[in-house]
Amino acid sequence: DLAVTAGAVLSGGYFGDRCSPMSSCASLVAAVTKTDLYGNVREMLRTAALPTVLSVGIYAALSVRHPIASVDPAVLAALSEGFSLQWYVLLPAALMLVLPLFRIPVKKAMALSALAALALTVLLQGLPLWEALRAALLGYVPDSQELAAILSGGGVVSMVESSAVVFLTSLYAGILEGIHALAPAEAWAERLADRVGLFPATALVSIGVLAVFCNQAVTVMLDAQLMGECYRRRGASRLAMDIANSGVTIAGLIPWSIALTVPLHMLGVGLEAVPWAVLVYLIPLCYLPTKRFFRAGQNRPQDLGRSCPAERI
C-alpha cells in the first residue's frame, strides 16, 4: 500500500530530523534557544522513545495486513550493474552516524563523510574526478533510465533555495524583533500560555505560524521569538524540547507545508499518506502527558537563571 509505505517513510524522516546531530533542524533549534545540540539530541531521543515503540508496533501490524506484493527486479539489476556495491560504500553514511556520537563537531563529520564519498566515487565507482565534483555541485543524473527517477538530483545548488529561506528569515526575524513589531503577538502568546500552559501554547503558535509561512525553519525561529519570553518569565528551560516536539513535527501535518508537500511529491502520493505517518503526530500527543517525566534531564539555556519555579505544563 503506497499510502502506508509513504507514511512510514515520513515517520522515519521526522525521527532523523529531530534526533540526528547532523540534522539542520536540530542545529537550528539549538541555535535559536541557545542550548547544547548534543544535550538536545539526547533529550529528543528520550522523548521519542515511547512514540517510536508505538509506531514500530503499528507498522509491524500493518506489515502483516499489507505485505509486499512484488519487488521490481529491473531496479535491483540496474543497481548491481551500474555500481560496485561493496560493503565499504557504507563508509560515508557510517561516518555521519558514528562521529557525532563521539562529539566530533558536525561540520568536521560532514566534511569527512563528503571526502570519503568523493574518494569512493572516483576510486571504486570509476567516475572521473571532474564529473564527481560537478555532480556534487549540480546534482547527479545516472545513465540508467531505471535509476534516473530514484537517484537523480542532489548537489550544493539544490540547497541554495533552502539556505536562502533560512538566511532571509533570520534577517526578517531580527528586524521584527528590533522594531518590536512582534510585541502584540508576544502578548497574545503570553495570555495563551497562562490559559492552556506552555507546551500547548507553543503547539498552537506553531500551527498558526505554519499555516501562514508553510515553512519549518521559519516556525522554529518565530516559536523561539514569540514564546521565549514566556519561558524566561516562568524560569522554564524546556523551550528547545517543546519546539522540537511541536513545531518541528506538526510541520509534517499541515497540508500546504513545504515539510509535507515536498516529501509527498517525491514519494508520488497525496494526503492519504498523512494518517499513516503515525510517529509525526504521536510525538506531540505522547509528550504532553509524559513531559513531567522528562523534566529532570532538561537541557538548560545558558541565559536562564538557576531557579526554576513550578509552572503550568
Disulfide bonds with the S-S distance in Angstrom:
none
